[in-house]
């Protein structure tokens, strides 16, 4: 009786299709996916000791270093701010309004915007900051 040696199958041949599929999925999600909405302008928030993150369903008012204002990712004129907030008043009953400003924005300017928000009927406003390095 003669023993016929069996060919040993290469393990690399079995895993290559899996690697190809994973690589293609990676490329697809990199091109098609968007992790978060982009801000209309670059903002560097002030530092804070608080570590509470913002909820994604909330409204964010952004103030850039040059004074531009954006409400929920869309740039608006300061004159239209009160009307836009009043238009969202029903939504603000269940969501919070966050103020995200650049650290270089003067505190007097932030207080002016906060007074306009109060005049528009905003009862609760939260300031967004970044965690201070220890």
C-alpha positions in Angstrom: 0.0 0.0 0.0 1.3 3.3 -1.0 0.6 6.5 1.0 -0.2 9.5 -1.1 0.9 12.7 0.5 -1.9 15.3 0.7 -1.2 18.8 -0.2 -1.3 21.1 2.6 -3.5 24.1 1.9 -2.0 27.5 2.4 -3.7 29.4 5.3 -3.1 32.7 3.5 -5.4 31.7 0.7 -8.3 31.3 3.1 -7.9 34.7 4.8 -7.2 36.9 1.7 -10.9 37.3 0.7 -11.7 38.4 4.2 -9.0 41.0 4.2 -10.2 42.3 0.9 -13.7 42.6 2.1 -12.7 44.4 5.3 -10.4 46.7 3.4 -13.2 47.6 1.0 -15.6 48.3 3.9 -13.0 50.5 5.5 -12.7 52.6 2.3 -16.4 52.8 1.9 -17.1 54.1 5.4 -14.2 56.5 5.2 -15.6 58.0 2.0 -19.3 57.8 2.7 -19.5 58.4 6.5 -19.5 61.7 8.3 -18.7 61.5 12.0 -20.2 64.8 13.0 -21.4 68.0 11.4 -18.7 70.5 10.7 -18.8 73.9 12.3 -19.2 76.9 9.9 -16.0 78.4 11.4 -13.1 77.4 13.6 -13.8 77.9 17.3 -11.4 77.3 20.2 -13.6 77.2 23.4 -12.3 78.3 26.7 -11.0 75.8 29.2 -13.1 74.5 32.1 -12.9 72.0 35.0 -16.4 70.6 34.0 -16.4 67.3 32.1 -20.1 67.1 31.2 -20.5 66.5 27.4 -23.2 68.2 25.3 -26.2 66.2 24.1 -26.3 66.0 20.3 -30.0 66.9 20.1 -29.5 70.3 21.7 -29.2 73.6 19.9 -25.7 75.1 19.7 -25.1 78.9 19.2 -21.5 79.5 18.1 -19.6 82.8 18.3 -16.3 83.1 16.3 -13.3 85.1 17.2 -14.2 87.7 14.5 -17.8 88.1 15.8 -19.7 85.9 13.4 -22.6 83.9 14.8 -24.0 80.5 13.8 -27.1 78.8 15.0 -27.2 75.0 14.7 -24.4 75.1 12.1 -25.7 77.8 9.9 -24.3 81.3 10.0 -26.8 84.0 10.7 -26.8 87.8 11.1 -26.8 89.1 14.7 -30.0 91.1 13.9 -31.8 87.8 13.0 -30.7 86.0 16.2 -33.7 87.0 18.3 -36.2 86.1 15.6 -34.5 82.7 15.0 -34.5 81.9 18.7 -38.2 82.9 19.0 -39.0 80.6 16.1 -37.4 77.7 18.0 -39.1 78.5 21.3 -41.3 75.3 21.2 -38.2 73.2 20.5 -36.3 74.8 23.4 -38.9 73.4 25.8 -37.3 69.9 25.5 -33.8 70.8 24.3 -31.0 73.0 25.9 -29.3 75.9 24.2 -25.6 75.8 24.3 -23.3 78.8 23.7 -20.0 77.8 22.2 -17.6 80.8 21.8 -14.0 81.2 20.9 -11.8 81.8 24.0 -10.6 85.1 22.5 -14.1 86.6 22.3 -14.5 89.4 24.9 -16.7 88.6 27.9 -18.7 91.8 27.3 -19.7 90.5 23.8 -20.8 87.2 25.3 -22.9 89.0 27.9 -24.6 91.1 25.1 -25.5 87.9 23.2 -26.8 86.3 26.4 -29.0 89.3 27.0 -30.4 89.0 23.5 -31.1 85.3 24.1 -32.9 86.2 27.4 -35.0 88.8 25.5 -35.9 86.0 23.0 -37.2 83.9 25.9 -34.4 81.6 26.6 -34.6 80.5 30.2 -31.7 78.0 30.3 -28.4 78.5 28.6 -25.3 76.4 29.0 -21.7 77.4 28.0 -19.6 74.9 26.2 -16.0 74.7 27.3 -13.1 72.3 26.9 -11.6 70.4 29.9 -8.7 72.2 31.5 -5.4 70.2 31.4 -4.4 69.2 34.9 
